[in-house]
Amino acid sequence: MNSCLHENCSVEMKHRGLCGSHYKASERLVKSKRTTWEALESKGLALPPKQRWGVYVKDVLDGLGDDIGSEATDGVGGLESHDQ
């Protein structure tokens, strides 16, 4: 079990490396514009967001590098259907 990034919290992480309670508290701070997710990430207080299938968005984008072809950028984020 991976525990929450918050100091002295041993609850299982759910979102952005935080347990539900610490995620909600962080979310309230972000929504009230007292901080940003980027600032929390840079201080090690949150992880980057994950896609539904559990892949960090940043890791996917970093892995693409310069290999992004025009077919990957056509349509909506390269996710258009290629049904024939």
C-alpha positions as CSV (number, residue, x, y, z in Angstrom):
1,M,0.0,0.0,0.0
2,N,1.3,3.4,-0.9
3,S,0.5,5.9,1.8
4,C,-0.4,9.6,1.5
5,L,2.4,12.1,0.8
6,H,1.3,14.3,3.6
7,E,3.6,14.2,6.6
8,N,2.6,11.8,9.4
9,C,-0.4,10.4,7.3
10,S,-0.4,6.6,6.8
11,V,-3.8,6.5,5.0
12,E,-3.7,4.9,1.5
13,M,-3.2,7.4,-1.4
14,K,-6.1,7.9,-3.7
15,H,-5.6,11.0,-5.8
16,R,-2.4,12.8,-6.7
17,G,-0.6,10.8,-4.1
18,L,-2.9,12.1,-1.3
19,C,-5.5,10.4,0.8
20,G,-9.1,11.6,0.3
21,S,-9.0,14.1,3.2
22,H,-5.7,15.7,2.2
23,Y,-6.7,15.8,-1.5
24,K,-9.9,17.6,-0.6
25,A,-8.0,20.1,1.6
26,S,-5.5,20.7,-1.2
27,E,-8.3,21.0,-3.7
28,R,-10.0,23.7,-1.5
29,L,-6.7,25.7,-1.4
30,V,-6.3,25.5,-5.2
31,K,-10.0,26.5,-5.8
32,S,-9.6,29.5,-3.5
33,K,-6.5,30.5,-5.4
34,R,-4.3,30.3,-2.3
35,T,-2.0,27.9,-4.2
36,T,-1.8,25.9,-7.5
37,W,-1.4,22.2,-8.2
38,E,1.9,23.0,-9.8
39,A,3.2,24.7,-6.7
40,L,2.1,21.7,-4.6
41,E,3.8,19.3,-7.0
42,S,7.1,21.3,-7.0
43,K,7.1,21.1,-3.1
44,G,6.5,17.3,-3.2
45,L,3.0,17.8,-1.7
46,A,1.1,16.3,-4.6
47,L,1.8,14.2,-7.7
48,P,0.9,15.1,-11.3
49,P,-2.7,14.1,-12.3
50,K,-3.2,10.6,-13.7
51,Q,-5.3,9.6,-16.7
52,R,-8.0,7.0,-16.0
53,W,-5.8,4.1,-16.9
54,G,-3.2,5.1,-14.3
55,V,-0.6,6.7,-16.5
56,Y,0.8,10.1,-15.5
57,V,0.1,12.6,-18.2
58,K,3.6,14.2,-17.9
59,D,5.2,10.8,-18.4
60,V,3.2,10.2,-21.6
61,L,4.1,13.6,-23.0
62,D,7.7,13.2,-22.1
63,G,7.8,9.8,-23.7
64,L,6.5,11.2,-27.0
65,G,9.4,13.7,-27.4
66,D,9.9,14.7,-31.1
67,D,8.3,11.5,-32.4
68,I,4.9,13.2,-32.6
69,G,3.7,12.9,-36.2
70,S,1.0,15.0,-37.8
71,E,-1.5,12.1,-37.4
72,A,-1.1,12.3,-33.7
73,T,-2.0,16.0,-33.6
74,D,-5.0,15.8,-36.0
75,G,-8.4,16.0,-34.4
76,V,-9.0,16.3,-30.7
77,G,-5.6,15.5,-29.1
78,G,-5.0,12.8,-31.6
79,L,-7.8,10.6,-30.2
80,E,-10.0,10.7,-33.3
81,S,-11.5,7.5,-34.6
82,H,-9.9,5.8,-37.6
83,D,-12.9,3.5,-38.3
84,Q,-13.0,2.5,-42.0
